[in-house]
Amino acid sequence: MAALSFFLEHKDRESKARAGTIVTDHGVIETPIFMPVGTVGSVKAVTQQQLKQDVEAQIILGNTYHLYLRPGLGVLEKAGGLHKFNGWDRPILTDSGGYQVFSLSGTRKIKEEGVTFQSHIDGSRHLFSPEYVMDIQRVIGGDIIMAFDECPPGGSDFTYAKKSMELTHRWLDRCFNRFNETSDKFGYTQNLFPIVQGGTFKDLRKQSCENIASKEATGNAIGGLSVGEPEPVMYEICDWCCDHLPAQKPRYLMGVGTPWNILECIGMGVDMFDCVMPTRNGRNAMLFTTQGVVNIDNKKWEYDFSPIDEGLDCEVSRYYTKAYLRHLMKAGEYLGLTIASIHNLAFYLWLVKEARKQIVAGSFESWKREMIVRLKTKL
């Protein structure tokens, strides 16, 4: 089977936004793309059929840390990998678990060998080394797997950010060594993406981009943003990284973010995004719509029998009313969580699809400026 390939098809006239196509053994992904997060093998409250039909997702994520702990590698290997286990026959990206491990600041220890941590489930102790994380992701079976990195917290000083970046680079060498000496498990090609680190320091980020580019991977990721730094700083560093990463490879900005974050970063040349925000915020009554942000808990929607969002070509968003969804959320009905999650995900996928159309038409930048104002409006 063939390794991942990327075809750059269009560039915007006024910005660095671009439209392309990623080809994997499990299907084609049109960029820019948003990837719903399925942490433990499912996108919360949404079935795989709904992801295909209502959301029109092209690729989803799985999380190494969570899947390693539960259901565990034995189940996943016997099932034939995550695709067979959860019934998703389109591409899957697995993150390395690094972010989850490092968020367990009270129960983990970082050393050259790797990271020891305690399970949040039963308190058992584990070691994630770069080699073991490659082995785990081989078993999970993602089409795109991520290198094991250290994600320094927002606001890290230069000394810490530099030390962390250098550790990430040493771990990256070990990731590639293990990846290259092991084989794809389930009859399709897996692709390893390295991750740029370096905190909020441009010289460190440039070093990291150059190190990552030297690996000549099939794609590259930008990590360590949206972790507490101010939004303007996030944009500045993202833009800087895009300028120093290979143009002919897809660029993946990890864990970002709001709809306006995504549009701004598309304008800088980012191709791939993921974030828990659409589902997490949806479960907490915050809806993103084509006209602005809706807090569906507000009493103003109690008698609003208009569709959730007529601007979306999503049956769920057009079929159910704001009043009904508010009632479900107030009553604590699970269906409300499902409807809100599907709607928000469908909105995010609509947004990147619309961005792609504007890039192809050469009108992305002016459209983006108008759209961001609208999307930030609180209705």
C-alpha positions in Angstrom: 0.0 0.0 0.0 1.1 3.6 -0.6 2.3 6.1 1.9 0.2 9.2 2.5 0.4 11.7 -0.4 -0.6 15.4 -0.5 -1.6 17.4 -3.5 -1.7 21.2 -3.2 -4.4 22.4 -5.6 -5.2 26.0 -4.9 -3.8 29.1 -3.1 -5.7 32.1 -2.0 -4.7 35.4 -3.7 -4.4 37.6 -0.6 -3.4 35.2 2.1 -1.4 32.0 2.6 -4.5 29.8 2.7 -4.4 26.8 0.5 -6.7 23.9 -0.6 -5.4 20.4 -1.1 -6.1 16.7 -1.0 -4.6 14.1 1.3 -4.7 10.5 0.1 -4.5 7.6 2.5 -5.2 4.0 2.2 -8.6 4.5 4.0 -9.7 7.3 1.7 -9.3 10.9 0.6 -9.3 14.0 2.8 -10.0 17.4 1.3 -8.2 20.2 3.1 -8.5 22.4 5.0 -10.2 19.9 7.2 -11.5 19.6 10.8 -11.1 16.3 12.5 -13.7 15.3 15.2 -12.0 14.0 18.4 -13.0 10.4 19.3 -10.8 10.1 22.4 -11.7 6.5 23.5 -12.7 5.2 20.1 -15.9 7.3 19.8 -16.9 10.9 19.3 -18.9 11.5 22.4 -22.7 11.1 22.0 -22.4 10.6 18.2 -22.5 7.4 16.2 -20.2 6.6 13.4 -23.2 6.6 11.0 -24.1 10.1 12.2 -20.5 11.2 11.7 -20.7 10.1 8.1 -24.2 11.2 7.2 -24.9 14.3 9.3 -21.5 15.6 10.1 -19.8 14.5 6.8 -16.5 13.8 8.7 -13.7 12.6 6.5 -11.2 11.7 9.3 -11.5 11.2 13.1 -9.0 11.0 16.0 -8.3 8.4 18.6 -6.2 8.9 21.7 -3.2 6.7 22.5 -3.3 7.3 26.3 -7.0 6.5 26.7 -7.1 3.5 24.3 -4.0 2.0 25.8 -5.7 2.0 29.2 -9.1 1.0 28.0 -10.0 -1.2 26.1 -6.3 -2.1 26.0 -3.9 -3.4 23.3 -5.1 -7.0 23.6 -8.6 -6.1 22.6 -7.6 -3.7 19.8 -5.1 -6.1 18.3 -7.5 -9.0 18.3 -10.2 -6.8 16.8 -7.8 -5.9 13.9 -7.2 -2.3 15.0 -9.4 0.6 15.8 -11.0 0.8 12.3 -12.4 -2.7 12.8 -13.2 -2.3 16.4 -15.3 0.9 16.1 -16.6 0.3 12.5 -15.0 3.5 11.1 -13.7 2.8 7.5 -12.4 6.2 6.8 -9.0 7.6 7.9 -8.0 7.8 11.6 -5.3 9.9 13.2 -4.0 8.9 16.6 -2.3 11.3 18.9 0.7 10.1 21.0 -0.9 10.5 24.4 1.8 13.0 25.2 -0.6 15.9 26.0 -2.7 13.7 28.3 0.3 12.3 30.1 1.8 15.7 30.6 -1.5 17.1 31.9 -1.2 14.6 34.8 1.3 16.9 36.4 0.8 15.5 39.9 1.3 11.8 39.0 3.9 11.7 36.3 7.7 12.0 36.0 9.6 13.0 32.9 13.0 11.5 32.2 15.2 10.8 29.2 13.8 7.3 28.9 10.2 8.5 28.7 7.4 9.4 31.1 6.1 7.4 34.0 2.5 8.1 35.0 -0.4 6.8 37.0 -3.6 5.7 35.3 -6.5 7.9 36.1 -8.7 4.8 36.1 -7.1 2.6 38.7 -3.8 4.3 39.8 -1.6 1.7 38.1 1.8 2.9 37.0 3.0 2.9 33.4 6.0 4.0 31.3 5.5 5.7 27.9 8.8 5.7 26.0 9.0 6.9 22.4 9.5 3.3 21.3 6.5 2.0 23.2 4.3 4.8 22.0 5.2 3.8 18.4 4.3 0.1 19.2 1.0 1.2 20.8 0.0 3.3 17.8 0.9 0.4 15.5 -1.6 -1.7 17.3 -4.3 1.0 17.4 -3.8 1.3 13.7 -4.1 4.9 12.9 -3.5 6.0 9.3 -1.6 9.0 10.8 0.3 8.5 14.0 2.0 11.2 16.1 5.5 11.4 17.5 5.9 11.3 21.3 6.7 14.9 22.4 6.8 16.9 25.5 4.2 19.7 25.5 5.5 22.5 27.7 2.8 24.5 29.5 1.8 28.0 28.3 4.1 30.7 29.8 7.1 28.5 30.0 10.4 30.5 30.1 13.1 30.2 27.5 15.2 27.8 29.4 12.4 25.3 30.0 11.1 25.6 26.5 14.6 25.0 25.0 15.2 22.0 27.2 11.8 20.6 26.4 12.2 21.1 22.7 15.6 19.4 22.7 14.1 16.4 24.6 11.3 16.3 22.0 13.9 16.2 19.2 15.8 13.3 20.9 12.6 11.4 21.4 11.7 12.1 17.7 14.8 10.4 16.6 13.9 7.4 18.7 10.3 7.4 17.3 11.5 7.3 13.7 14.0 4.6 14.5 11.3 2.4 16.0 8.8 3.3 13.3 11.3 2.4 10.6 12.2 -1.0 12.1 8.6 -2.1 12.6 5.9 -2.9 10.1 2.3 -1.8 9.4 0.1 -4.4 11.2 -3.2 -4.5 9.4 -2.4 -4.3 5.7 -2.4 -0.6 5.2 0.2 2.1 5.5 0.7 4.1 8.6 2.4 7.6 8.5 4.4 9.2 11.3 4.0 13.0 11.7 6.6 14.8 13.9 5.6 17.7 16.1 7.1 21.2 16.3 7.7 22.5 19.8 9.6 25.5 21.2 7.0 27.4 23.3 6.4 31.0 22.3 10.0 31.7 21.2 10.5 32.2 17.5 14.2 31.1 17.4 13.3 27.8 19.1 10.3 27.3 16.8 12.5 27.9 13.8 15.1 25.4 15.1 12.3 22.9 15.7 10.8 23.4 12.2 14.2 22.8 10.6 14.7 19.6 12.7 11.2 18.3 11.8 11.6 19.2 8.1 14.8 17.2 8.0 12.9 14.0 8.7 11.1 14.4 5.4 7.9 12.9 6.9 4.7 12.8 4.9 3.2 15.5 7.1 4.1 17.8 10.0 2.3 19.1 13.1 2.5 22.2 15.2 2.1 21.5 18.9 2.2 23.4 22.1 -0.2 26.2 21.2 -3.6 27.0 22.7 -2.2 25.9 26.1 -2.6 29.2 27.9 -0.7 31.8 25.8 -2.6 34.9 24.6 -4.4 34.5 21.3 -2.3 37.0 19.4 0.8 35.1 20.5 -0.7 31.8 19.3 -1.4 33.4 15.9 2.1 34.9 15.7 3.8 31.5 16.4 1.5 29.6 14.1 2.2 31.9 11.3 5.9 31.7 11.9 5.9 27.9 12.0 3.9 27.7 8.7 6.6 29.9 7.1 9.3 27.5 8.2 7.6 24.2 7.5 7.7 22.5 4.0 5.0 23.9 1.8 4.5 20.6 -0.1 3.5 18.7 3.1 0.2 19.0 5.1 0.4 21.1 8.2 -1.6 20.0 11.2 -2.2 22.5 14.1 -3.0 20.4 17.2 -5.9 21.2 19.5 -7.1 24.5 18.0 -9.8 25.8 18.5 -12.7 28.2 18.1 -14.2 28.7 14.6 -12.4 32.1 14.3 -9.1 30.5 15.4 -9.5 28.0 12.6 -10.3 30.6 10.0 -7.3 32.8 11.0 -4.9 29.8 11.0 -6.2 28.6 7.6 -5.2 32.0 6.4 -1.6 31.3 7.6 -1.4 28.0 5.7 -2.6 25.4 8.2 -4.4 22.4 6.6 -5.6 20.2 9.4 -7.3 20.9 12.8 -8.8 19.1 15.7 -10.4 20.2 18.9 -12.8 18.9 21.6 -14.6 22.3 21.6 -17.6 21.5 19.3 -18.6 18.4 21.3 -17.6 19.7 24.7 -19.2 23.1 24.3 -22.3 21.5 22.7 -22.8 19.2 25.7 -22.7 22.4 27.8 -25.4 24.2 25.8 -23.1 26.4 23.6 -23.9 26.2 19.9 -21.8 27.6 17.1 -24.0 28.6 14.2 -23.7 30.3 10.8 -25.1 33.5 12.4 -23.1 33.5 15.7 -22.9 31.9 19.1 -26.0 30.6 20.8 -26.4 29.7 24.5 -29.3 27.4 24.2 -29.9 27.5 28.0 -31.1 31.1 27.7 -34.8 31.7 28.3 -35.0 33.7 25.1 -35.1 30.4 23.1 -38.0 28.9 25.1 -40.6 29.9 22.5 -38.3 30.0 19.5 -39.6 27.3 17.1 -37.2 28.1 14.3 -34.6 25.5 13.3 -31.3 25.4 15.2 -29.5 26.6 12.0 -31.1 27.0 8.6 -27.8 27.9 7.1 -26.4 24.4 7.5 -27.1 21.6 5.1 -27.5 19.2 8.0 -30.8 17.5 8.6 -30.3 17.6 12.4 -29.7 21.4 12.4 -32.7 22.0 10.2 -35.1 19.5 11.7 -35.0 20.3 15.4 -36.0 23.7 16.8 -34.2 25.9 19.3 -37.1 25.5 21.7 -37.0 21.8 21.6 -33.2 21.5 22.0 -33.5 23.9 25.0 -36.2 21.7 26.5 -34.0 18.6 26.1 -31.0 20.3 27.7 -33.0 21.6 30.6 -34.6 18.2 31.1 -31.2 16.5 31.1 -32.2 14.3 28.2 -29.3 12.5 26.4 -30.8 13.3 23.0 -30.1 17.0 23.7 -26.3 16.2 24.0 -26.4 14.2 20.7 -28.3 16.9 18.8 -26.0 19.7 20.1 -22.8 17.7 19.3 -23.9 16.7 15.8 -24.9 20.3 15.1 -21.6 21.8 16.3 -19.6 19.2 14.4 -21.6 19.7 11.3 -21.0 23.5 11.6 -17.2 23.0 12.0 -17.1 20.7 8.9 -19.3 23.2 7.0 -16.9 26.0 8.0 -13.8 24.3 6.6 -15.6 23.2 3.5 -16.8 26.7 2.9 -13.3 28.0 3.5 -12.1 25.6 0.8 -14.6 26.9 -1.7 -13.5 30.5 -1.0 -9.8 29.5 -1.4 -10.6 27.9 -4.8 -12.5 31.0 -5.8 -9.7 33.2 -4.7 -11.9 35.2 -2.2 -10.9 33.6 1.1 -9.4 36.6 2.8 -12.3 39.0 2.3 -14.8 36.2 3.2 -12.8 35.3 6.3 -12.9 38.9 7.6 -16.7 39.2 7.3 -17.3 35.6 8.6 -15.2 36.1 11.8 -17.2 39.1 12.8 -20.4 37.2 12.3 -19.2 34.0 14.0 -18.2 35.9 17.2 -21.6 37.5 17.5 -23.5 36.4 20.6 -27.2 35.8 19.6 
